[in-house]
Amino acid sequence: MPAAPFWRERMFDVFTVSTVFATFLIAGAVKGVIGLGLPTVSLALLTAAIDLPSAMALLLVPSFITNLWQALAGGQGRVILARIWPFLLMATATVWLGAVALTRVDFSWLSALLGLLLVSYASVSLAGLRFVIKADREIWIGLLFGGLNGVLTGMTGSFVVPGVLYLQAIGLGRDQLIQAMGILFTAATLALAVGLQGNSLLTVELGKLSAAALLPALTGMAIGQRIRRKLSEQLFRRIFFISLLLLGAYIMLGAFDGFT
């Protein structure tokens, strides 16, 4: 059985609140510089400090608000939805399947899976690998990738693998890709909230702290946008993915220690 969630022991002590605020300040700054990474960075940092379900719950409000803005910006929402709706439908409908695992699988296994996803995502990005999905295969591969993405989102809180890889592989333009990721992350966040609530893993206390974390997240985004003007985005992306690779490996090692 999973261990007792962190929030049941202590949620509003000074150390916890400081850790959460610092995490979303950093995650917001990353998103401000490169346009993505707030859910991924916050989840990775929080999981290294507290249990996975609590970390997933804490990212809900900052992730939803920041990604909703990204989903609505760009003016190409209808075109994007007309193309990716089968993928998006499966990516949201199957989140609850993965969320069920949070009450039945030891958190160490789920943390190890999260670490593996982060390492895989960072490795593929650093290697510059790009996959191409032909137009006549978009629908059935989208259904497959969407279903897998939804289950993994429910199990780990990570929205990116293989969802972002799919969106990149179908050849969306840069602006469309950014907006499509915003749509995916927004829908996945809502589905994750439903999944956590349905499994009694989303409490009022966690909701309040998640809402409070929105301010440092937005502050971080403003700081990140200033950094973007002074730092090469390519260099920052490399630093980001290397850091994500190391953090994912750290989470995996910590999870393996929990098996013993």
N, C-alpha and C positions, 0 to 999 in steps of 0.2 A: 504493500500500500504506500502511496505517496506520503512524504513527511508533512508535518503540520506547516501550513503556510506561514511565512514570516510575519504577515500583518496581524496574525492572531496573538503574537507575542509582543510586538512593539511596532507601532506604525507612526506615531507622531512625536517621537523623541527628537531632540535637536540634531543628532547625528544622521538619523534617517532622512529628515526633511532637508538637511543641508546636502546630503548625497543625491537626493532626487533632484533638487534645484540645480546643483552643479552639473548633473548628468544632462538635463534638458537644455541648460545653457550651452554646453559643448555640442550637443546634438543639433540644436538650432543653428549654431554657428556653421556647422558642417553643411546643413541644408542651405544656409544663406550663401555659401561659397559655390557649391556645385549643384544645387537644386534638388538634391535627394539625400537620404541617409538619416533623417530624424528618427523614424521608427527603428531602423537597423542599429544605429549607434546607441540610442537610449536603451534598447532591449539588451544589447550586448553588454553595456556598462552595468546596468541594473542587475542582470543575471549573474554577473561576477560578484555582486554584493548581497543580493537577496534571492528568494526563490522565484522560479520561472513564472508561475501563475500571477503572483503579485506584480512582477515586472510587466507582464502583458497587460494587466489591468491599468497600471499607471500610465502607459503610453496612449491610452484611448483618446482622451480629450485633446492633448497637443497634436497627436497624429491626425485626428479627424479635422480639426480646425485648419491646420497648415496645409493639409492635402486637399481639403475642400476648395480652398482658394486656388490651388494649382489645377484642380480639376475643372474649375469654371473659367479660368483664364485661357486665352488663346482663341476662343470663338469657333473651335472646330469640333465641339462636343458631339453634335449629331453625326457628323461624318465618321468620327472615331467609333462611336457606339454602333453605328450600322455595320462596321467592319469587325469589331471584336466582341459583339454581344454574346456569342456562344461561349467564348473563353471566359468572359466576365461572369456570365450566369453560373457556370460551374465553379469558378473561383470563389464565389460567395455562397452558393448553395451547399457546398461540401465542408465549409469551415466547422459546422457543428459536429461533423464526424470526428474531426481531429480533436475538438475540444472535449469530447467524451473521454479521450485518453488521459486528460489531466486529472481525472478522478480515479483512474484505474491503473496507471503506469507510474512507476517510481520516477520522481522528478529528475533523478540523476541521469536516467536514460534519455529523457526529453531534453535536458540541458546538453547532453552529449550530441544529440541530433542537431540542436541549434548551433552548437560549435562547429559541427561538420558542414552545415549549410553556409555559415559565415566563411569558413575556410574555402569552400568550393566556389562561392560567389567571388571572393577576393582573388582567388587563384586564376579563375577564368578571365576576370577583368584585367589583372596584371599581365597575363599572357597575351592580351589583345585578341582573344579568340572571338570570332563572329560566326554565328550560324545563320543559314538562310533557309527559310521555309517558303516553298513555292505556293502561288496563289491557290492552286487547285487542292492543296493539302491544308490550307489554313483552318478550315472548320473542324475537321476531325482531330488534327493535332491540337487545336485550340481547346477542344473539349477535354482531351487527355491532359494537357498541361494545366488547364484551368482546374480540373478535378484534383490533380496532384498538389497544385499550389494551395487550394483551399484546405485540404487535409493537413498539409504542413503548417499553414497559418494557424489552424486550430490547435495543433500540437505544440508549436514553438513560438507563435506570435510573429514569425518572420514572413513578410509579404513578397520577398524578392525572388526566391528560387522555387520553381523555374519561371515564374510569371514575367519578370523583367527580361529574362533571356528570350522568352517568346515574343514579347513586344518589340525587342530589338531585331529579332530574326525575320519578322514579316515586312520589314523595310519601311517603317514609318519615318517620316521626316523628323528633324530634330524637334521642332515645336510640337508636332503631333505626338511624338514619343513622350515628351515631358508632360503634356496634358493627359495622355493615356495612362501614364504611371500615376498621376494624381487621381484619376478616376478609379483605377484599380485599388490604390491604397485607401481611398475614401470608402469604397464599397466593402473592402476587406476589413477595415476598422469597425464599421457598423456590424458586420457579420460576426466579428470576433467578440464584440460587446454582447451580442445576443447569445453567443455560445458560452461565454463566461458566466453570464447571468443565469442561463439555463442549468448550469452545473454548480450554482451557488458559490462562484468564485469572484463575483463582483459585488463588493460591499459598499455601503454609504461612505465609510472611512476612506476606502481606496478611491472612490469617485471624487471626494472632496480634494484629496491630495493630487489626483490627476488634473483636476480643474485648476488647482493652484499652480501646477507645473506649467500651465500655458504661458504665464508671464515670462519666466526665464527662457522658455522656448522661443517666444517672439523676440525677446531681447537678444538672444543668441543669433537669431536670423538677421537682425539689424546689424549686429557686429560682423557677421559673416559677409554680408553684402558690402561692407566697407573693406574687408580684407580682400574680397574678390577684385577690387580695383587696383590693389597693390601687389597681388600674388598671382603667378601664373596658375590658371585653373588646371592645366595638365599636371603641373608639379603637385598641386594640392590633392588632386585625384590619386596620384601615385602614393603620396603620404597616407591618404585616407585608406586605400585598399591594403597597404602594408600593415597599417595599424589594425585594420579589421581582421586581417589574416592572423596576426599575433594574438589578438583578443579572442578570436574563435578558438585558436589552439589552447589558450589559457583556460577557456570555459570547458573544453573537452578534457583537459588534464584534471581540472577540478571535479568534473563529473565522474571521471574514472576513480578518483580518490573516494568518492561517495559510495562506490560499489563495495569497498572493502570494510 
